[in-house]
Amino acid sequence: MNEIQRLELRIAKFLRIGVIVAGLLMLAGFVLNFQLRGNPFFNFETYDRIPLADLLAHHWAHRRWGQLVSYAGLGALISLPLIRVLLTAVLFLRQRDYLMAILAGLVLAGLAVSFTLGFEL
């Protein structure tokens, strides 16, 4: 197995662990948020458009750890494609394939823009 294959294998293992960690964080947040009494879907009956920063500050102030842990898991899951493209760009740079590295950089920029357009900070 050559160096490039070893790096690809390490990236794949990193992504697998990242998905597992993100899933466990979201599951832990769900369990921490679960209530046995009342309507468990009460928080989802109405939708209020609130900027993410305000929402996180609200949950932090009211010590809603389940929500915060769930958001951490979701953030980890969303960041995995960005990390994958970044690592692929680095891999292309190590191979001295500059055209593919530039294309991966453009894809990374496109992903970053698409993610940030969806957030209202």
Backbone bond lengths (Angstrom), bond angles and torsions (degrees), N, CA, C in turn:
res aa  C-N    CA-C-N  psi(-1)  N-CA   C-N-CA  omega(-1)  CA-C   N-CA-C  phi
1 M - - - 1.449 - - 1.532 107.89 -
2 N 1.345 115.85 126.87 1.460 119.19 -178.70 1.530 110.72 -85.07
3 E 1.336 115.04 178.36 1.470 121.09 -174.19 1.537 111.88 -63.56
4 I 1.320 116.75 -40.49 1.465 120.69 -178.53 1.523 110.41 -64.14
5 Q 1.310 116.79 -42.73 1.470 120.03 178.45 1.525 111.19 -64.30
6 R 1.334 116.78 -38.36 1.469 119.70 177.17 1.524 111.17 -64.19
7 L 1.346 116.77 -41.22 1.461 119.78 177.92 1.524 111.37 -65.25
8 E 1.325 117.76 -41.66 1.469 120.89 177.09 1.525 110.58 -61.67
9 L 1.321 117.37 -40.07 1.458 121.27 178.43 1.524 110.85 -65.73
10 R 1.316 117.41 -40.08 1.473 120.66 177.55 1.530 111.28 -65.33
11 I 1.340 116.57 -39.25 1.467 120.13 176.77 1.519 110.25 -63.46
12 A 1.329 116.94 -43.98 1.473 120.85 179.82 1.526 110.91 -62.42
13 K 1.320 117.55 -42.09 1.470 120.41 178.20 1.525 111.03 -65.34
14 F 1.321 116.21 -40.53 1.469 120.39 177.87 1.526 110.74 -60.52
15 L 1.333 116.60 -44.68 1.459 120.23 -179.98 1.528 111.38 -65.80
16 R 1.315 117.05 -39.20 1.470 120.11 177.99 1.525 110.54 -62.41
17 I 1.318 116.62 -45.34 1.469 120.38 178.26 1.524 110.23 -64.82
18 G 1.341 116.84 -38.20 1.462 120.73 178.80 1.518 112.16 -62.20
19 V 1.320 117.56 -41.86 1.469 121.06 178.53 1.525 110.03 -66.06
20 I 1.315 117.07 -40.86 1.467 120.43 179.71 1.525 110.41 -65.16
21 V 1.325 117.09 -45.24 1.468 120.46 179.26 1.525 110.88 -62.87
22 A 1.337 117.02 -44.08 1.467 120.24 178.96 1.529 110.62 -61.93
23 G 1.310 116.86 -43.02 1.462 120.36 178.53 1.517 112.06 -63.79
24 L 1.325 116.99 -41.51 1.464 120.23 178.68 1.526 111.50 -65.86
25 L 1.337 116.70 -37.89 1.468 119.52 177.08 1.525 110.80 -64.07
26 M 1.330 116.63 -44.03 1.467 119.16 179.64 1.528 111.10 -66.37
27 L 1.328 117.47 -38.31 1.464 120.66 176.61 1.525 110.73 -64.83
28 A 1.323 116.85 -43.20 1.467 120.13 178.48 1.526 110.71 -62.85
29 G 1.327 116.80 -40.83 1.456 120.07 177.02 1.519 111.86 -62.99
30 F 1.331 116.62 -39.64 1.469 120.65 177.86 1.520 110.43 -63.97
31 V 1.324 116.23 -44.44 1.473 120.25 -179.35 1.532 110.14 -64.93
32 L 1.331 117.20 -42.95 1.462 120.27 178.64 1.531 111.81 -64.77
33 N 1.306 116.94 -27.91 1.454 122.33 -177.21 1.533 112.71 -89.75
34 F 1.311 117.29 -13.59 1.458 121.79 -172.87 1.526 110.84 -69.59
35 Q 1.318 115.07 136.15 1.460 121.29 178.12 1.523 108.47 -123.47
36 L 1.318 115.86 134.44 1.454 119.88 -179.68 1.524 111.91 -84.08
37 R 1.305 117.83 -19.33 1.456 119.77 -178.76 1.525 109.74 -107.85
38 G 1.294 116.05 150.51 1.457 120.71 178.34 1.518 111.93 77.43
39 N 1.304 114.76 -170.08 1.459 122.28 -179.24 1.529 109.45 -84.85
40 P 1.349 118.76 115.31 1.463 119.63 -178.40 1.527 113.10 -68.00
41 F 1.321 117.33 -16.22 1.460 121.04 -178.86 1.524 112.30 -101.94
42 F 1.322 117.21 15.81 1.462 121.33 -177.75 1.525 111.89 -57.75
43 N 1.336 116.90 -40.66 1.467 120.56 -178.37 1.524 112.66 -66.57
44 F 1.337 116.77 -17.58 1.460 120.30 -175.46 1.523 112.97 -103.10
45 E 1.322 117.52 6.36 1.456 119.79 -177.76 1.521 112.27 -72.65
46 T 1.306 117.77 -31.88 1.459 121.05 177.80 1.520 108.77 -125.78
47 Y 1.306 114.48 151.98 1.463 119.94 179.36 1.523 108.46 -114.31
48 D 1.300 115.87 122.84 1.452 122.15 175.72 1.522 107.97 -113.80
49 R 1.311 115.68 129.79 1.464 120.22 179.69 1.521 108.55 -82.13
50 I 1.337 115.74 104.27 1.456 122.04 -176.84 1.530 107.81 -124.87
51 P 1.329 118.47 132.79 1.471 120.07 176.16 1.536 110.76 -58.49
52 L 1.326 115.02 146.00 1.461 120.67 -175.77 1.522 112.33 -57.61
53 A 1.317 117.66 -43.33 1.472 120.39 -178.98 1.523 110.99 -61.33
54 D 1.336 117.10 -41.24 1.464 120.58 178.34 1.528 111.23 -66.61
55 L 1.328 115.42 -40.01 1.465 119.95 179.74 1.531 111.26 -63.41
56 L 1.324 116.49 -45.00 1.468 119.90 179.23 1.526 111.05 -65.80
57 A 1.327 117.58 -40.05 1.467 120.69 177.82 1.525 110.66 -63.74
58 H 1.323 117.17 -38.48 1.465 121.65 178.24 1.530 110.72 -63.61
59 H 1.331 116.14 -46.65 1.471 119.73 179.76 1.527 110.74 -65.51
60 W 1.321 117.02 -36.89 1.470 120.74 178.42 1.531 110.07 -65.69
61 A 1.318 116.96 -44.73 1.466 120.95 -178.30 1.528 111.89 -64.81
62 H 1.332 116.23 -34.43 1.473 120.10 -178.93 1.532 112.54 -96.04
63 R 1.315 116.16 10.05 1.469 123.20 176.90 1.532 112.72 52.75
64 R 1.307 115.27 47.51 1.470 121.27 176.91 1.528 107.85 -93.44
65 W 1.324 113.95 80.34 1.466 120.01 -173.29 1.517 111.83 -67.00
66 G 1.319 117.76 -33.47 1.460 120.13 179.00 1.515 111.83 -60.23
67 Q 1.317 116.79 -44.77 1.460 120.64 178.16 1.528 111.09 -63.85
68 L 1.329 116.10 -43.30 1.470 119.85 -178.53 1.526 111.68 -65.49
69 V 1.332 116.77 -40.22 1.467 120.22 178.07 1.525 110.03 -65.72
70 S 1.334 116.94 -39.46 1.463 120.58 177.59 1.527 111.04 -63.01
71 Y 1.326 117.04 -43.00 1.456 120.30 177.75 1.531 111.55 -65.09
72 A 1.317 117.27 -34.67 1.471 120.16 176.56 1.527 110.07 -64.14
73 G 1.326 116.74 -42.56 1.464 120.40 177.62 1.516 111.69 -64.14
74 L 1.329 116.48 -42.15 1.461 120.35 178.14 1.525 110.98 -64.81
75 G 1.323 116.87 -40.88 1.466 120.50 176.85 1.522 111.75 -62.54
76 A 1.326 116.23 -40.18 1.468 119.85 177.85 1.528 110.51 -64.58
77 L 1.320 117.28 -41.59 1.458 120.92 -179.65 1.528 111.21 -66.25
78 I 1.320 116.74 -40.49 1.465 120.70 180.00 1.527 111.10 -68.38
79 S 1.322 117.49 -32.74 1.462 120.14 -177.20 1.534 112.85 -75.73
80 L 1.315 118.46 -17.38 1.468 120.03 -176.73 1.531 114.06 -61.15
81 P 1.347 120.93 -43.88 1.470 117.79 176.63 1.527 112.95 -62.60
82 L 1.330 116.56 -36.39 1.468 119.27 177.21 1.523 110.62 -62.27
83 I 1.319 116.22 -44.82 1.465 120.81 -179.55 1.527 110.16 -64.41
84 R 1.336 116.84 -39.60 1.468 121.06 -179.26 1.527 110.57 -62.05
85 V 1.315 117.11 -46.76 1.465 120.35 -179.29 1.525 110.10 -66.83
86 L 1.331 117.69 -39.38 1.460 120.86 177.45 1.530 110.97 -61.47
87 L 1.316 116.73 -46.23 1.470 119.83 179.16 1.521 111.56 -65.68
88 T 1.325 117.28 -34.55 1.463 120.50 176.60 1.525 110.48 -65.80
89 A 1.335 117.36 -40.31 1.464 120.44 176.92 1.523 110.46 -61.55
90 V 1.321 116.86 -42.37 1.469 120.86 178.01 1.527 110.17 -63.41
91 L 1.321 116.19 -40.24 1.466 120.74 178.52 1.530 110.69 -62.01
92 F 1.338 117.27 -42.51 1.462 120.19 177.47 1.524 111.49 -65.48
93 L 1.330 116.71 -37.13 1.464 119.19 177.24 1.525 111.23 -64.04
94 R 1.333 115.88 -38.81 1.479 118.86 178.88 1.515 111.09 -67.27
95 Q 1.347 116.34 -28.48 1.469 120.42 177.53 1.528 111.78 -83.37
96 R 1.332 116.77 -4.74 1.454 124.30 -176.19 1.528 112.06 63.18
97 D 1.330 115.75 31.03 1.463 122.13 175.11 1.533 106.65 -99.10
98 Y 1.336 114.72 82.62 1.458 120.61 -170.36 1.526 113.34 -69.89
99 L 1.326 117.25 -32.73 1.463 119.51 178.16 1.529 110.57 -62.95
100 M 1.317 116.81 -46.05 1.468 120.49 179.56 1.525 111.02 -67.61
101 A 1.331 117.15 -34.29 1.466 120.60 176.99 1.525 110.50 -65.33
102 I 1.321 117.08 -40.07 1.468 120.28 177.36 1.521 110.29 -65.71
103 L 1.329 116.63 -42.68 1.467 119.96 178.22 1.534 111.25 -63.15
104 A 1.306 116.72 -40.84 1.470 119.50 176.42 1.522 110.59 -64.28
105 G 1.327 117.06 -36.80 1.463 120.46 176.00 1.524 111.75 -64.03
106 L 1.330 116.79 -38.98 1.472 120.26 176.46 1.529 111.28 -65.80
107 V 1.319 116.63 -40.39 1.465 120.07 176.91 1.527 109.75 -63.75
108 L 1.323 116.84 -41.46 1.462 120.80 177.70 1.530 111.02 -61.35
109 A 1.316 116.88 -43.03 1.462 120.36 177.85 1.529 110.70 -63.67
110 G 1.334 116.91 -41.20 1.460 120.59 177.80 1.515 112.25 -62.95
111 L 1.321 116.89 -42.17 1.467 120.62 177.19 1.519 111.25 -63.57
112 A 1.324 116.29 -44.30 1.460 120.13 -179.18 1.529 110.68 -62.84
113 V 1.329 116.99 -42.44 1.462 120.12 179.18 1.524 110.66 -65.52
114 S 1.323 117.40 -42.60 1.459 119.70 -178.48 1.531 111.60 -65.60
115 F 1.312 117.40 -36.30 1.465 120.03 177.54 1.513 110.99 -69.09
116 T 1.323 116.09 -43.72 1.472 117.98 -176.18 1.521 112.15 -72.81
117 L 1.311 118.93 -25.78 1.460 120.03 176.88 1.523 111.83 -68.07
118 G 1.315 116.59 -24.38 1.449 120.49 -179.96 1.524 113.78 -82.61
119 F 1.324 117.58 -14.24 1.460 120.76 -178.07 1.511 111.04 -97.89
120 E 1.289 114.13 140.95 1.459 120.37 174.73 1.518 106.72 -114.89
121 L 1.317 115.72 100.33 1.455 120.08 -177.22 1.461 108.74 -91.85
